[in-house]
Amino acid sequence: MWMIEVPPFIPFFVGALIAAFTRGTLRNVAMLAVPLLSALHLSMVPTGAHLQFDFLEYQLVPYYVDKLSLMFAYVFHIAALIAIIYSLHVRDTLQQVAAMLYAGSGLGAVFAGDLLTLFVFWELLALTSVFLIWARRTQRSYQAGMHYLIIQVLSGVILLVGALFYVAEHDTLEFGYIGLNSVAGWLIFIAFGIKCAFPMAHNWLTNAYPEATVTGTVFLSAFTTKVAVYALARGYPGTELLVYIGAAMTCFPIFFAVIENDLRRVLAYSLINQVGFMVVGIGIGTALAINGAVSHAFNDVIFKGLLFMSMGAVLKMTGRINGSDLGGLYKTMPKTTVLCIVGAASISAFPLFSGFVSKSMVMSAALENGFDGIWLMLLFASAGVFHHAGIKIPYFAFFAHDSGIRAKDPPTNMLVAMSIAAFLCIVIGIYPEALYSLLPYDTGYNPYDATHVLAQTQLLFFSALAFVWLNLRGLYPPELRSVNLDADWIYRRLAPKAIHSLFAAIWRVDGAIRQQCLVWIELCLNYLSRRFNGGSGLLSATRPVGSMAMWITVLLALYLLLSFIR
């Protein structure tokens, strides 16, 4: 029974320790065993609070299990196993230790039953994941990692301040429903929003993920934002503001993704787009909507991981990732091409693929609860994600023009990892009941009714038709070697220009003041010069000694007189 009390993050931390001091086959076996044994252990853990203890008169629950936390824990174990298989060829201790600690921190966060424990793992997520970016060992990855770390640590600091306010207001650290009725609620909401990549707080993701290592990006895509989605589902279900924030998240990345040349950056924008669907579901807050958000998070970890793995394979085998440099790879990388197409079909929500059985739940919940405008935005976003992730990614990487590159399919372990993810995408799409049985609520939802299937098929058909027409007419944004800025234009362009203009204005005013002061000083000097010029001035004129002695005698007499009168 004591084994039940062991939190799932412990095996991953132990695995990180083993990875630090072992090499070769022994390290690989140990890393593979960790998620398998941890998942087996997790299947035996009953729901409820575990490991409760008191700290400074407050009760901490570092290990709380319910259907919501279990759902995320299951997919984190799957993601960790797939990513570890994908990275078996790597001989970099830094990456492998950081990856195990990162996965363990994600599990610690989703099982945190109090805000203090959540804060600890919230910061561990940042500190461990940044090494997956720095492990690429380039100047760009170092800069992106620093930006990523600053933003993530800032999110943790805001969370800690919010937790302190929450304790003062409620006299408890329990992590349950929080809401936006207090200062603490807003602070914690902002902290969650930063890690969830809310609009205007999302550039840490689009800057850092494409600069991480090939295998590091696969880990990053699975944990950070999904921990934030879990936290929102736990603390803010039914918060209507999230509906509008999520709708914005689904739409704005589309415009940047279609013009982006770096295909891993396209997937980073696509990640924000998919998280937006989850945020909308949490904001609606009904049983169907929460189920949709949670199931879509589960599916997104798998199909987005598959797409990142396929682009990572392209980067590893060709050394290139810009769409303008690729094309024609289907001839020599046929297996990677097929697996990428499976991921593209899943993220595009094709019927019989995993994305369809979860995304339709969120959209149905939006219609059922009167969010007709939001439903239209989600419909537009669905068409957009098919354009930039469903078509653009496989088209420009493997088809389009022939780049002349003749790279082979990646190592076997990478193909096995991608195949597992592709298999899950298809199985969940064909048999969604296996996924639905794990969800927090039993809603009896059936994704395969005539309305859902027909509407989605029509949407995909006309979206594909639009892509073909735009491409043939030369109207589709071309793949250009360029740097595209979105919200980071504020601090990369606007802020430096504003600061430069401000200081230029200050120096102009300072110069004008200095010039005027010099004029005044010159006038004073001229006046004094006139008064004291060559002894002809009023005060500088020469006087006889006798006159001066007489005036001193007069002043002395006046002084004596005044003294006598006093």
C-alpha angles and dihedrals in degrees: 000000000000089000089064089063092058108104115231093242091066095072090051092050089049088048089053089053091050091047090053094058104033135067141202122353095358091057093047093049092048093049092049092048094054100069092038095052092039092052090049090051091047092055089063098048115107121222119261139067121320135183096019117178139157124255121180090342092307126107116239123200108190092172117045119160128197136138093275095053092041091055092057092041091055094052092043089056091049091047092048092050093048093045092048091051089048091053100044091110091058117104098191116118092194093058096043096048092045091049093053093046090047094052090047091050090053090053091047090054096051092049095046110123095187136043096244093056089045090053092051093053091038089063093040088057089058097043095048099040096051090069089063086063097042091047089077085070100212131126091246093051091049092052093044090048092052091051090047093049095048093052094044094048089047088055089053093049091052089049091052093050090048090050090052091051089046091054091049092050101040105019091229140087096209113140106224135109109346109169130183099278097108144035089258091054092053094046093050089045091055091049091052091045094055092054090043090056098241114189112289089017097064106085093093086070100046091044099045108036096060090049095053123098120278092259096033093063090057091057092044093053091056107049123025102057092035091056087054091049089051091050091051091048089051099043108027113029112156095019101146093205088069090061092063095039090051092048090053089049091054094052113035097057090059093070093052095041094057092055097040117108100193103082094205088054088051087057090048090057089045089054090058089048092055094044086055090065089053093049091051090052092050090048093053087051102193121132091256092047095048090048089051093049094047095043091047090052088052093050095042092057088058105039095037088048088052091052093047089048092051092049089045088054090052091049093048096048099040104024088229135097106168114109090224090062098045138066138114093049093129087081095064103017101047097147093051089047094055093045091049091051090053090054091046091052091049096050089045089056098239111178111264091031127098099250092061096059094053106032092053090058092060093046092048090050090052091054094044092053098048099258094134095151091049089050090056090050090050089049090052090047091051090054090046095052089051088055099048103029105019097046111010097053099052094031099055095035100047108013131019111084121356107256092191092240113139103189122159128233113280126262119301095254091058091050091049091052092049091046092054091051092047091049091053091048091056098040094050090047093051097038107028092163088079089062096038092056089065096051123110094245136038106226101156090232118175115197095186102072120128095255096054095043095046095045094049093045091052091048092051093045095052092042090054090046090052091051093050093047094047091046094049092048091048092241098116111100107265124230103259132179095245144121114244121201127197123164090347086070084082095065099024098048114002099045096047091046092047092048091047091050091047094052091043089055090047091052091048092052090044091051092049092050092048091049092050091048090052089052091051092047090050091051091051092049091049091050093049090045091056092049096048101030111140096327093296095107124101094253098032099051116122119250131196116259091237092056091051091050090050092052092049089052091051093050091048091051091051091050092051091048093052091047091052093049091051 
